[in-house]
Amino acid sequence: MDASESIRSRLLALGVRDADVDEKFIRGSGPGGQKINKTSSTVWLRHRPTGIEVRCQAERSQAANREKAWLELCDRLEARRRGENEAARQMLEKSRRRGRQKNRGQKVAMILMKKHRAKHKTNRGRVGEE
């Protein structure tokens, strides 16, 4: 299985279609002189639904940069998916903890605190009452 097949399978697993991704080949920037100024070897990808952008000019070859850019896009989309799954799991765990029964020590502490607050409140009086 070569790299393009693995990229294609990762994108399929993420539910990303080729039509959702904009791909451009642009001129690079930085050191490199005439070579970098004349060739469009930099690859720019943008996944429209999420807005994730990837730009790669690590290699002199457009094909190598294209492969690296697609791999980076897959990595970022997978990281985003993991983050969403983790957030959903944390919300579920939070609601589970919120609904759980209190233990005996927590109940005793809560009643003591209520009695303590009630004692403070009984010392308060109405304004103008004497």
C-alpha positions as CSV (number, residue, x, y, z in Angstrom):
1,M,0.0,0.0,0.0
2,D,1.6,3.2,-1.1
3,A,1.2,6.7,0.5
4,S,-1.5,7.9,-1.8
5,E,-3.7,4.8,-0.9
6,S,-3.1,5.4,2.8
7,I,-4.1,9.1,2.4
8,R,-7.2,8.1,0.5
9,S,-8.2,5.6,3.1
10,R,-7.7,8.1,5.9
11,L,-9.8,10.7,4.1
12,L,-12.5,8.1,3.5
13,A,-12.5,7.2,7.2
14,L,-12.9,10.8,8.1
15,G,-15.7,11.3,5.6
16,V,-13.8,13.9,3.6
17,R,-14.5,14.2,-0.1
18,D,-12.0,15.5,-2.7
19,A,-14.6,18.2,-3.7
20,D,-14.5,19.6,-0.1
21,V,-10.8,20.4,-0.4
22,D,-9.3,23.3,-2.5
23,E,-5.8,22.6,-3.8
24,K,-3.5,25.2,-5.3
25,F,0.1,25.2,-6.4
26,I,1.8,28.5,-5.7
27,R,5.2,30.0,-5.7
28,G,7.2,29.6,-2.6
29,S,8.8,32.2,-0.4
30,G,12.1,32.4,1.5
31,P,15.6,31.4,0.4
32,G,16.1,29.6,-2.8
33,G,16.8,32.3,-5.4
34,Q,15.7,31.8,-9.0
35,K,14.4,28.2,-8.5
36,I,11.9,29.2,-5.8
37,N,10.8,32.3,-7.7
38,K,10.1,30.5,-11.0
39,T,8.5,27.2,-9.9
40,S,5.1,26.7,-8.3
41,S,6.2,23.8,-6.0
42,T,4.4,25.0,-2.8
43,V,1.1,23.2,-2.2
44,W,-1.8,24.9,-0.4
45,L,-4.8,23.0,0.8
46,R,-8.0,24.2,2.4
47,H,-10.8,22.0,3.8
48,R,-13.8,24.2,3.2
49,P,-16.2,22.7,5.8
50,T,-13.8,23.2,8.7
51,G,-11.6,26.0,7.3
52,I,-8.4,24.1,8.0
53,E,-5.5,25.3,5.8
54,V,-2.2,23.6,5.1
55,R,0.7,25.0,3.2
56,C,3.8,22.9,2.4
57,Q,7.1,23.9,0.7
58,A,9.4,21.6,2.6
59,E,10.8,19.9,-0.5
60,R,11.8,21.1,-4.0
61,S,9.5,18.6,-5.6
62,Q,5.8,19.5,-6.1
63,A,4.8,15.9,-5.8
64,A,6.6,15.4,-2.5
65,N,5.1,18.7,-1.1
66,R,1.7,17.6,-2.3
67,E,2.0,14.3,-0.4
68,K,3.2,16.0,2.7
69,A,0.4,18.6,2.6
70,W,-2.3,15.9,2.3
71,L,-0.7,13.9,5.2
72,E,-0.7,17.1,7.3
73,L,-4.3,17.8,6.4
74,C,-5.3,14.2,7.5
75,D,-3.4,14.7,10.8
76,R,-5.2,18.0,11.5
77,L,-8.6,16.6,10.7
78,E,-8.0,13.5,12.8
79,A,-6.9,15.7,15.7
80,R,-10.0,17.8,15.4
81,R,-12.2,14.7,15.4
82,R,-10.4,13.4,18.5
83,G,-10.9,16.7,20.2
84,E,-14.7,16.7,19.4
85,N,-15.0,13.1,20.7
86,E,-13.1,14.0,23.9
87,A,-15.3,17.0,24.5
88,A,-18.4,14.9,24.1
89,R,-17.0,12.2,26.5
90,Q,-16.2,14.9,29.1
91,M,-19.7,16.3,28.9
92,L,-21.2,12.9,29.4
93,E,-18.9,12.2,32.3
94,K,-19.8,15.6,33.9
95,S,-23.5,14.9,33.7
96,R,-23.0,11.4,35.1
97,R,-21.1,12.9,38.1
98,R,-23.7,15.6,38.6
99,G,-26.5,13.1,38.8
100,R,-24.8,10.6,41.1
101,Q,-25.9,10.1,44.8
102,K,-23.9,11.9,47.5
103,N,-22.2,9.8,50.0
104,R,-22.9,10.0,53.8
105,G,-19.9,12.3,54.5
106,Q,-21.0,14.8,51.8
107,K,-24.6,14.8,53.2
108,V,-23.4,15.4,56.8
109,A,-21.1,18.3,55.6
110,M,-23.9,19.8,53.6
111,I,-26.3,19.8,56.6
112,L,-23.7,21.3,58.9
113,M,-23.0,24.1,56.4
114,K,-26.8,24.8,56.1
115,K,-27.1,25.0,59.8
116,H,-24.1,27.3,60.0
117,R,-25.6,29.6,57.3
118,A,-29.0,29.6,59.0
119,K,-27.4,30.7,62.3
120,H,-25.9,33.7,60.5
121,K,-29.2,34.5,58.8
122,T,-31.2,34.5,62.1
123,N,-28.9,37.3,63.4
124,R,-30.0,39.5,60.6
125,G,-33.0,41.7,61.1
126,R,-35.3,43.7,58.9
127,V,-34.2,47.3,58.2
128,G,-35.9,49.8,60.5
129,E,-37.2,47.1,62.9
130,E,-36.4,47.7,66.6
